[in-house]
Amino acid sequence: MSSSRSDQSAIYGLFHDRAALLILAVSLVVRLLLSATVQPGFDESYYHVFGLNLAGGYFDHPPLVAITAGLGRWLTGWQHPVTLRFGAVLWFTFTLAGFYSLARAMYNRKAGLIALLLAHTTPYFLVGAGAFVIPDNALSAAWVWGLYITWVIREEKLNRYVGFLLLGVLTGIGLLAKYHAVLLPGALFFAALFDRRIRSWFFDWRLYLFTIPVAILVFSPCLVWNAQNEWISFAEQFGKSGSGGIRLRFDLLGQALGGQAGFLTPWMMMLFWYSALRKRRHGVEDRWLLPFFLLPVIAFTLIGLTRTVLPHWTMPGYLAAVMLTAGAIANPGNYKVVTADKSSKKAWYWLSGAAVVNLLLVTTVIIQTHSGFLPIKAKQDPTLDPFGWKQTIDWLERTDRIAEDDVIFVHKWFSGSEVTWADRNRHTVVNLGSKQHMYAWWAPPEDYIGRDGIFITQGRYIRDKDVGPLLKDRFGSVTELYPPLPKRGSQLVEIRVWRVEDFRVPPHRDYGPACPVD
């Protein structure tokens, strides 16, 4: 452990470290360029619509992702993939600053630089949380800076009044980003079980007077919205796939582990685990970070034994793993078994190579998004999500098949968000599907009885036998249109369109404002 004067002021040191600032600047440019390369997927388009309809909460998310998605458009007045993702890029720049500051404070400058490089060696950190809009953008920043504040309070370099107040603010911000932030104080409790300094906090009245009330206050807009909407967001997020009892599914466990390896790459995932769990020499005080790594990863991996979990649910844990790995690489003498990784030059070469390979993997996905050169079936290719909508809407306008006051009907919530993005927010989008999500609030179907418009979907989402119950039974008139099929490279993307008139039968919905009574 370094105790040099410069390391005691890690944030100050960041602004005077040319190498760190260069990495941050190059990272910012690269991630902005990556953010401009592809149109938004359905999740990002959905968050874009959040930004058009600001609220204290949403059916399936707390509200901060709406601000992340809307920030660039509010600042510039321009709707573009770069402005959509500007908030995400900005959040991760704060996260990177936290990586450097914490690693430098705990270890030394070399560890800080290694932490910055480590953050660019996995697809998740480079583009998942680093360049594309997801709730984890803000969660990652709050989590890493929460770890930093924990460290400086633990080392008595920050007054507890201020420190506990900041922990409350960061926990509240994390909860506004993603409910999984509840694991941040949970991990702090487990850290207290074997770390004497942190354990003393739980006997300090200031923790309960400042941290908990402040976190609740910051999080209160989401609590108020949920209280007004039958706690629907908590029921949706915490009840996902929770019905049907508990059955052990080892195939799902394999998916959970495979998803983590895919988000991190297998070699980086193994490095994180190896570095975090190595046996340390006496006096190395970074074990308190282990609960912040192990609790999210183990908890959601075990949940993966009983139901499907998404890979990014475990990712907050790997934020702490980056710290532990940076310390292990920068200070191999801190460990009882020292092998070839004692050579810092080899470690730098290895990490630089991993970063290059990661960039190549991301580039391959981007090329697939534009060309479809990989032989993936349409129904299984998520890179098809953004394609065909804008070209088809442009055709409808050129041929006067859509009017200014028409409604655009869809039958999938995620298709609705793609259409809203492609249509540049000009028409109301009404969801006819059984899973309304936020469209139950934005455009309750029963409010549009008697309206005319267009029904649009990608061909992979509809079968001919579905047309009757979906359209013919709901509208007075249904006429299929045949727009030219747009191309992705040499691949035709099937978009199906119907002109529909006199909307008569809205779908049943179980939630949303003024929910109809059966």
C-alpha positions as CSV (number, residue, x, y, z in Angstrom):
1,M,0.0,0.0,0.0
2,S,1.3,3.4,-0.9
3,S,0.9,6.2,1.7
4,S,2.5,9.0,-0.4
5,R,1.1,12.5,-0.1
6,S,-0.1,12.5,-3.7
7,D,-2.1,9.3,-3.1
8,Q,-3.9,10.8,-0.2
9,S,-5.6,13.2,-2.5
10,A,-6.5,10.9,-5.4
11,I,-9.1,13.2,-6.9
12,Y,-6.7,16.1,-6.9
13,G,-4.1,13.7,-8.4
14,L,-6.4,12.8,-11.3
15,F,-6.4,16.4,-12.6
16,H,-2.6,16.5,-12.5
17,D,-1.9,13.1,-14.0
18,R,-1.4,13.6,-17.7
19,A,-1.5,9.9,-18.5
20,A,-4.8,9.4,-16.7
21,L,-6.3,12.5,-18.4
22,L,-5.1,11.2,-21.8
23,I,-6.8,7.9,-21.2
24,L,-10.0,9.6,-20.2
25,A,-9.9,11.9,-23.2
26,V,-9.3,9.1,-25.7
27,S,-11.9,7.0,-24.0
28,L,-14.4,9.8,-24.3
29,V,-13.8,10.3,-28.0
30,V,-13.9,6.5,-28.7
31,R,-17.1,6.0,-26.8
32,L,-18.7,9.0,-28.5
33,L,-17.7,7.6,-31.9
34,L,-19.1,4.2,-31.0
35,S,-22.3,5.8,-29.8
36,A,-22.7,7.3,-33.3
37,T,-22.3,4.1,-35.3
38,V,-25.6,2.4,-34.8
39,Q,-29.3,3.3,-34.4
40,P,-30.7,2.6,-30.9
41,G,-32.0,-0.8,-30.0
42,F,-35.5,-1.2,-28.5
43,D,-34.3,-0.6,-24.9
44,E,-32.6,2.6,-25.8
45,S,-35.6,3.7,-27.9
46,Y,-37.9,2.9,-25.0
47,Y,-35.7,5.1,-22.7
48,H,-35.9,7.8,-25.3
49,V,-39.7,7.8,-24.9
50,F,-39.2,8.0,-21.1
51,G,-37.3,11.2,-21.8
52,L,-40.3,12.5,-23.7
53,N,-42.6,11.6,-20.8
54,L,-40.8,12.5,-17.6
55,A,-42.2,11.1,-14.4
56,G,-41.1,10.1,-10.9
57,G,-41.1,6.5,-11.9
58,Y,-42.1,4.0,-14.7
59,F,-43.7,0.7,-14.9
60,D,-40.4,-1.2,-15.2
61,H,-37.8,1.2,-14.0
62,P,-37.0,4.1,-11.6
63,P,-36.7,7.5,-13.3
64,L,-33.0,8.4,-13.7
65,V,-32.6,6.5,-17.0
66,A,-35.1,9.0,-18.6
67,I,-32.8,11.9,-17.7
68,T,-29.8,9.9,-19.1
69,A,-31.6,9.4,-22.4
70,G,-33.0,12.9,-22.6
71,L,-30.0,15.0,-21.6
72,G,-28.3,15.3,-25.0
73,R,-31.5,16.1,-26.8
74,W,-32.4,18.8,-24.2
75,L,-29.0,20.4,-24.5
76,T,-28.9,20.4,-28.3
77,G,-32.5,20.2,-29.5
78,W,-31.2,17.4,-31.9
79,Q,-32.4,13.8,-32.0
80,H,-29.5,11.6,-33.0
81,P,-27.9,8.4,-31.6
82,V,-25.0,10.6,-30.2
83,T,-27.4,12.9,-28.3
84,L,-29.4,10.0,-27.1
85,R,-26.3,8.4,-25.7
86,F,-24.5,11.5,-24.5
87,G,-25.8,11.1,-21.0
88,A,-24.5,7.5,-20.9
89,V,-21.1,8.6,-22.1
90,L,-21.0,11.3,-19.5
91,W,-22.0,9.0,-16.6
92,F,-19.3,6.5,-17.5
93,T,-16.7,9.3,-17.6
94,F,-17.6,10.0,-14.0
95,T,-17.3,6.2,-13.3
96,L,-13.8,6.1,-14.9
97,A,-12.8,9.0,-12.7
98,G,-14.0,7.1,-9.7
99,F,-12.1,4.0,-10.8
100,Y,-8.9,6.0,-10.9
101,S,-9.5,7.9,-7.7
102,L,-10.3,4.8,-5.6
103,A,-7.5,2.6,-7.0
104,R,-5.0,5.4,-6.5
105,A,-6.2,6.1,-3.0
106,M,-6.1,2.5,-2.0
107,Y,-3.0,1.4,-3.8
108,N,-0.9,3.9,-5.9
109,R,-0.9,5.8,-9.2
110,K,0.0,2.7,-11.2
111,A,-3.1,0.9,-9.9
112,G,-5.2,4.0,-10.9
113,L,-4.0,3.8,-14.4
114,I,-4.5,0.1,-14.6
115,A,-8.0,0.5,-13.3
116,L,-8.7,2.9,-16.2
117,L,-7.3,0.4,-18.7
118,L,-9.2,-2.5,-17.2
119,A,-12.5,-0.6,-17.7
120,H,-11.9,-0.8,-21.5
121,T,-11.1,-4.5,-21.7
122,T,-14.7,-5.8,-21.6
123,P,-17.7,-5.2,-23.9
124,Y,-19.9,-4.3,-20.9
125,F,-17.8,-1.5,-19.6
126,L,-16.7,-0.2,-23.0
127,V,-20.1,0.1,-24.7
128,G,-22.7,-1.6,-22.4
129,A,-22.4,0.9,-19.5
130,G,-19.9,3.1,-21.3
131,A,-21.7,4.2,-24.4
132,F,-25.2,2.9,-24.7
133,V,-28.2,4.0,-22.6
134,I,-29.0,1.6,-19.8
135,P,-30.0,2.1,-16.1
136,D,-26.5,0.9,-15.2
137,N,-24.9,4.1,-16.5
138,A,-25.9,6.1,-13.5
139,L,-25.8,3.1,-11.2
140,S,-22.1,2.4,-12.0
141,A,-21.1,6.0,-11.2
142,A,-23.0,6.0,-7.9
143,W,-21.6,2.5,-7.0
144,V,-18.0,3.4,-7.7
145,W,-18.1,6.7,-5.9
146,G,-19.9,5.1,-3.1
147,L,-16.9,2.8,-2.7
148,Y,-14.6,5.8,-2.8
149,I,-16.5,7.6,-0.1
150,T,-16.6,4.3,2.0
151,W,-12.8,4.1,1.7
152,V,-12.1,7.7,2.7
153,I,-14.4,7.5,5.7
154,R,-12.8,4.2,6.7
155,E,-9.4,5.8,6.5
156,E,-10.6,8.8,8.6
157,K,-9.8,11.2,5.7
158,L,-13.3,12.5,5.7
159,N,-15.6,13.8,8.5
160,R,-18.3,11.2,9.2
161,Y,-21.0,13.9,9.1
162,V,-20.1,14.7,5.5
163,G,-19.2,11.1,4.6
164,F,-22.4,9.6,5.7
165,L,-24.4,12.4,4.0
166,L,-22.6,11.7,0.7
167,L,-23.2,7.9,1.1
168,G,-26.9,8.7,1.5
169,V,-26.9,10.9,-1.6
170,L,-25.1,8.3,-3.7
171,T,-27.3,5.4,-2.5
172,G,-30.4,7.5,-3.4
173,I,-29.0,8.3,-6.8
174,G,-28.2,4.6,-7.3
175,L,-31.8,3.6,-6.4
176,L,-33.1,6.2,-8.8
177,A,-31.0,4.5,-11.5
178,K,-31.8,0.9,-10.7
179,Y,-33.4,-0.9,-7.8
180,H,-30.4,-3.2,-7.6
181,A,-28.6,-0.4,-5.8
182,V,-30.2,-1.8,-2.6
183,L,-27.2,-4.2,-2.6
184,L,-24.8,-1.3,-2.0
185,P,-25.9,-0.9,1.7
186,G,-26.3,-4.7,1.8
187,A,-22.7,-5.2,0.9
188,L,-21.7,-2.6,3.4
189,F,-23.4,-4.6,6.1
190,F,-21.5,-7.8,5.1
191,A,-18.2,-5.8,4.9
192,A,-18.8,-4.7,8.5
193,L,-18.9,-8.4,9.6
194,F,-15.2,-8.8,9.2
195,D,-13.9,-5.2,8.9
196,R,-13.5,-3.6,12.4
197,R,-13.4,0.0,11.0
198,I,-16.6,-0.3,9.0
199,R,-18.3,-2.3,11.8
200,S,-17.9,0.7,14.1
201,W,-20.2,2.7,11.8
202,F,-23.2,0.7,12.8
203,F,-22.8,1.9,16.3
204,D,-22.6,5.5,15.2
205,W,-25.9,7.5,15.3
206,R,-24.7,9.6,12.4
207,L,-25.1,6.7,10.0
208,Y,-28.8,6.5,10.8
209,L,-29.5,10.2,11.0
210,F,-27.7,11.1,7.8
211,T,-27.3,8.2,5.4
212,I,-30.7,6.4,5.6
213,P,-33.0,9.5,5.7
214,V,-31.0,11.2,2.9
215,A,-31.1,8.1,0.7
216,I,-34.9,7.9,1.2
217,L,-35.3,11.7,0.4
218,V,-33.3,11.4,-2.8
219,F,-35.3,8.3,-3.8
220,S,-38.6,9.8,-2.8
221,P,-39.9,10.9,-6.3
222,C,-39.9,7.2,-7.2
223,L,-41.6,6.2,-4.0
224,V,-44.3,8.8,-4.5
225,W,-45.0,7.7,-8.1
226,N,-45.2,4.1,-7.0
227,A,-47.5,4.9,-4.2
228,Q,-49.8,6.7,-6.7
229,N,-49.7,3.7,-9.1
230,E,-50.2,0.7,-6.8
231,W,-46.5,0.0,-6.4
232,I,-46.5,-1.4,-9.9
233,S,-42.8,-0.8,-10.6
234,F,-41.7,-2.7,-7.5
235,A,-44.1,-5.5,-8.2
236,E,-42.8,-5.8,-11.8
237,Q,-39.1,-5.7,-11.0
238,F,-39.0,-7.8,-7.8
239,G,-41.7,-10.2,-9.1
240,K,-40.1,-11.0,-12.5
241,S,-40.4,-14.7,-13.3
242,G,-41.3,-15.3,-9.7
243,S,-44.4,-17.5,-10.2
244,G,-44.6,-21.2,-10.4
245,G,-42.6,-22.1,-7.3
246,I,-38.8,-22.7,-7.0
247,R,-37.3,-25.3,-9.3
248,L,-33.6,-25.8,-9.7
249,R,-32.6,-25.3,-13.3
250,F,-28.9,-26.0,-14.0
251,D,-29.4,-25.1,-17.6
252,L,-30.4,-21.6,-16.5
253,L,-27.4,-21.4,-14.2
254,G,-25.2,-22.1,-17.3
255,Q,-27.0,-19.3,-19.1
256,A,-26.3,-16.9,-16.1
257,L,-22.6,-17.8,-16.1
258,G,-22.4,-17.7,-19.8
259,G,-24.0,-14.3,-19.9
260,Q,-21.4,-12.9,-17.5
261,A,-18.6,-14.4,-19.6
262,G,-20.2,-12.8,-22.7
263,F,-20.5,-9.4,-21.2
264,L,-16.9,-9.5,-19.7
265,T,-15.2,-12.0,-22.1
266,P,-14.1,-15.3,-20.5
267,W,-10.5,-14.3,-20.0
268,M,-11.3,-11.1,-18.2
269,M,-14.0,-12.8,-16.1
270,M,-11.4,-15.4,-14.9
271,L,-8.8,-12.6,-14.2
272,F,-11.3,-10.7,-12.1
273,W,-12.1,-13.8,-10.0
274,Y,-8.5,-14.9,-9.7
275,S,-7.3,-11.4,-8.6
276,A,-10.1,-10.9,-6.1
277,L,-9.8,-14.2,-4.3
278,R,-6.0,-14.5,-4.1
279,K,-4.6,-14.8,-0.6
280,R,-3.1,-11.6,0.6
281,R,-0.1,-10.9,2.8
282,H,-0.6,-9.3,6.2
283,G,-1.4,-5.6,6.1
284,V,-3.1,-5.5,2.7
285,E,-6.4,-3.8,3.5
286,D,-8.6,-4.3,0.5
287,R,-10.6,-7.3,1.7
288,W,-13.5,-5.0,2.7
289,L,-14.2,-4.7,-1.1
290,L,-15.0,-8.4,-1.4
291,P,-18.7,-8.2,-0.3
292,F,-19.3,-5.4,-2.9
293,F,-18.0,-7.9,-5.5
294,L,-19.4,-11.2,-4.3
295,L,-22.8,-10.2,-3.0
296,P,-24.3,-9.0,-6.4
297,V,-22.5,-11.7,-8.4
298,I,-23.3,-14.7,-6.2
299,A,-26.9,-13.5,-5.4
300,F,-28.0,-13.1,-9.0
301,T,-26.0,-16.2,-10.2
302,L,-27.9,-18.3,-7.6
303,I,-31.2,-16.8,-8.6
304,G,-30.2,-18.0,-12.0
305,L,-30.7,-21.5,-10.7
306,T,-34.4,-20.9,-10.5
307,R,-35.3,-18.4,-13.2
308,T,-33.8,-16.5,-16.1
309,V,-31.6,-13.6,-15.0
310,L,-30.1,-11.0,-17.3
311,P,-26.3,-10.8,-17.4
312,H,-26.0,-7.2,-16.5
313,W,-27.7,-7.8,-13.1
314,T,-24.4,-9.1,-11.8
315,M,-22.3,-6.4,-13.2
316,P,-22.3,-3.9,-10.3
317,G,-20.2,-6.6,-8.5
318,Y,-17.5,-6.4,-11.1
319,L,-17.0,-2.7,-10.5
320,A,-15.4,-3.7,-7.2
321,A,-13.5,-6.5,-9.0
322,V,-11.9,-3.9,-11.2
323,M,-10.4,-2.3,-8.1
324,L,-9.2,-5.6,-6.7
325,T,-7.7,-6.6,-10.0
326,A,-5.9,-3.2,-10.4
327,G,-4.4,-3.6,-7.0
328,A,-3.2,-7.2,-7.7
329,I,-1.6,-6.2,-11.0
330,A,0.0,-3.1,-9.7
331,N,1.3,-4.6,-6.5
332,P,2.0,-8.4,-7.0
333,G,4.2,-8.4,-3.9
334,N,1.1,-8.0,-1.7
335,Y,0.2,-11.7,-2.4
336,K,1.6,-14.9,-1.0
337,V,1.9,-16.6,-4.4
338,V,3.8,-14.4,-6.8
339,T,4.1,-15.7,-10.4
340,A,5.0,-14.2,-13.7
341,D,2.5,-11.4,-13.1
342,K,5.3,-9.8,-11.0
343,S,6.4,-8.3,-14.3
344,S,4.4,-5.1,-14.6
345,K,5.5,-4.7,-18.2
346,K,3.9,-8.1,-19.1
347,A,0.7,-7.0,-17.4
348,W,0.6,-3.8,-19.4
349,Y,1.1,-5.7,-22.6
350,W,-1.6,-8.2,-21.6
351,L,-4.2,-5.6,-20.6
352,S,-3.5,-3.5,-23.8
353,G,-4.0,-6.7,-25.9
354,A,-7.3,-7.4,-24.1
355,A,-8.4,-3.8,-24.8
356,V,-7.6,-4.2,-28.5
357,V,-9.4,-7.6,-28.7
358,N,-12.4,-6.0,-26.9
359,L,-12.5,-3.2,-29.4
360,L,-12.4,-5.7,-32.3
361,L,-15.3,-7.7,-30.8
362,V,-17.4,-4.5,-30.4
363,T,-16.5,-3.5,-34.0
364,T,-17.6,-6.9,-35.3
365,V,-21.0,-6.4,-33.7
366,I,-21.3,-3.0,-35.2
367,I,-20.4,-4.4,-38.7
368,Q,-23.1,-7.1,-38.2
369,T,-25.6,-4.4,-37.2
370,H,-25.0,-2.6,-40.5
371,S,-24.4,-5.5,-42.9
372,G,-25.9,-8.7,-41.4
373,F,-22.9,-10.6,-42.6
374,L,-23.2,-13.3,-39.9
375,P,-25.6,-16.1,-40.7
376,I,-28.1,-15.5,-37.9
377,K,-31.8,-16.2,-38.3
378,A,-33.9,-13.1,-38.3
379,K,-35.9,-14.1,-35.2
380,Q,-32.7,-14.5,-33.2
381,D,-30.8,-11.4,-34.4
382,P,-31.2,-8.5,-32.0
383,T,-29.2,-6.2,-34.3
384,L,-32.3,-6.2,-36.7
385,D,-34.3,-4.2,-34.1
386,P,-33.7,-0.7,-35.4
387,F,-34.0,-1.6,-39.1
388,G,-36.8,-0.8,-41.5
389,W,-39.0,1.5,-39.4
390,K,-37.7,4.8,-40.7
391,Q,-37.6,3.7,-44.4
392,T,-41.2,2.5,-44.2
393,I,-42.5,5.6,-42.4
394,D,-40.8,7.8,-45.0
395,W,-42.5,5.7,-47.8
396,L,-45.9,6.1,-46.0
397,E,-45.4,9.9,-46.0
398,R,-44.2,10.1,-49.6
399,T,-47.2,8.2,-50.8
400,D,-49.7,10.1,-48.6
401,R,-50.8,6.9,-46.8
402,I,-50.4,8.5,-43.3
403,A,-52.0,11.7,-42.2
404,E,-50.8,14.1,-39.6
405,D,-53.6,13.2,-37.1
406,D,-53.3,9.4,-37.7
407,V,-52.4,7.1,-34.9
408,I,-49.6,4.5,-35.3
409,F,-50.7,1.1,-33.8
410,V,-48.3,-1.6,-32.7
411,H,-48.7,-4.8,-30.8
412,K,-45.3,-5.0,-29.0
413,W,-44.1,-2.4,-26.5
414,F,-40.6,-2.5,-27.9
415,S,-41.8,-2.0,-31.4
416,G,-43.7,1.0,-30.2
417,S,-40.5,2.6,-29.0
418,E,-38.6,1.9,-32.2
419,V,-41.5,3.4,-34.2
420,T,-41.5,6.5,-32.0
421,W,-37.8,7.0,-32.6
422,A,-38.1,6.5,-36.3
423,D,-41.2,8.7,-36.6
424,R,-39.3,11.4,-34.6
425,N,-42.1,11.6,-32.1
426,R,-44.7,13.1,-34.5
427,H,-47.6,10.6,-34.1
428,T,-49.2,9.0,-31.1
429,V,-48.2,5.3,-30.8
430,V,-50.8,3.0,-29.3
431,N,-50.0,-0.5,-28.2
432,L,-52.6,-3.2,-28.9
433,G,-50.6,-6.0,-27.2
434,S,-51.3,-7.6,-23.9
435,K,-48.0,-6.3,-22.4
436,Q,-48.6,-2.6,-22.3
437,H,-45.7,-1.5,-20.2
438,M,-45.6,2.3,-20.1
439,Y,-47.9,2.6,-23.1
440,A,-50.7,2.0,-20.6
441,W,-49.8,5.5,-19.2
442,W,-48.7,7.2,-22.3
443,A,-51.6,6.2,-24.6
444,P,-54.3,4.1,-23.0
445,P,-55.9,2.3,-26.0
446,E,-59.5,3.0,-24.9
447,D,-58.8,6.7,-25.3
448,Y,-58.4,6.2,-29.1
449,I,-61.7,4.6,-29.9
450,G,-62.9,5.6,-33.4
451,R,-59.4,6.7,-34.6
452,D,-57.8,5.8,-37.9
453,G,-54.1,5.1,-38.6
454,I,-51.4,2.6,-39.5
455,F,-50.5,-0.7,-37.9
456,I,-46.9,-1.5,-38.4
457,T,-44.6,-4.4,-37.3
458,Q,-41.5,-6.4,-38.4
459,G,-42.6,-9.5,-40.2
460,R,-40.8,-11.7,-37.7
461,Y,-43.2,-10.6,-35.0
462,I,-46.5,-11.5,-36.7
463,R,-48.1,-14.5,-38.5
464,D,-51.0,-14.4,-40.9
465,K,-53.3,-16.2,-38.5
466,D,-52.7,-13.4,-36.0
467,V,-54.1,-10.7,-38.3
468,G,-57.7,-11.6,-37.6
469,P,-57.9,-11.4,-33.8
470,L,-55.3,-8.6,-33.7
471,L,-56.7,-6.3,-36.4
472,K,-59.9,-7.4,-38.1
473,D,-61.7,-7.9,-34.8
474,R,-60.6,-4.5,-33.5
475,F,-61.1,-2.2,-36.5
476,G,-64.0,-1.4,-38.9
477,S,-61.7,-1.5,-41.9
478,V,-58.3,-3.2,-42.4
479,T,-56.3,-3.0,-45.7
480,E,-52.7,-4.4,-46.0
481,L,-50.2,-2.1,-47.7
482,Y,-47.0,-3.3,-49.4
483,P,-44.1,-0.9,-48.9
484,P,-40.8,-1.8,-50.6
485,L,-38.7,-3.9,-48.3
486,P,-35.7,-2.1,-46.9
487,K,-32.3,-3.6,-47.1
488,R,-29.6,-4.2,-44.5
489,G,-26.6,-4.9,-46.6
490,S,-27.8,-7.6,-49.0
491,Q,-30.5,-8.7,-46.5
492,L,-34.1,-7.7,-46.9
493,V,-35.9,-6.7,-43.7
494,E,-39.6,-7.6,-43.8
495,I,-41.8,-4.8,-42.5
496,R,-45.6,-5.4,-42.7
497,V,-48.1,-2.5,-42.7
498,W,-51.9,-2.2,-42.7
499,R,-54.1,0.8,-43.1
500,V,-56.7,0.6,-40.2
501,E,-59.8,2.7,-39.7
502,D,-62.4,3.0,-36.9
503,F,-60.7,1.5,-33.9
504,R,-63.4,-0.3,-31.9
505,V,-62.1,-2.9,-29.5
506,P,-59.2,-1.9,-27.2
507,P,-57.1,-4.7,-25.6
508,H,-57.5,-5.6,-21.9
509,R,-55.0,-4.0,-19.6
510,D,-54.3,-4.9,-16.0
511,Y,-52.5,-1.7,-15.0
512,G,-52.1,2.0,-15.8
513,P,-54.2,5.1,-14.9
514,A,-57.9,4.7,-14.8
515,C,-57.6,1.0,-15.5
516,P,-60.9,-0.3,-17.0
517,V,-63.0,-2.4,-14.6
518,D,-64.2,-5.7,-16.0
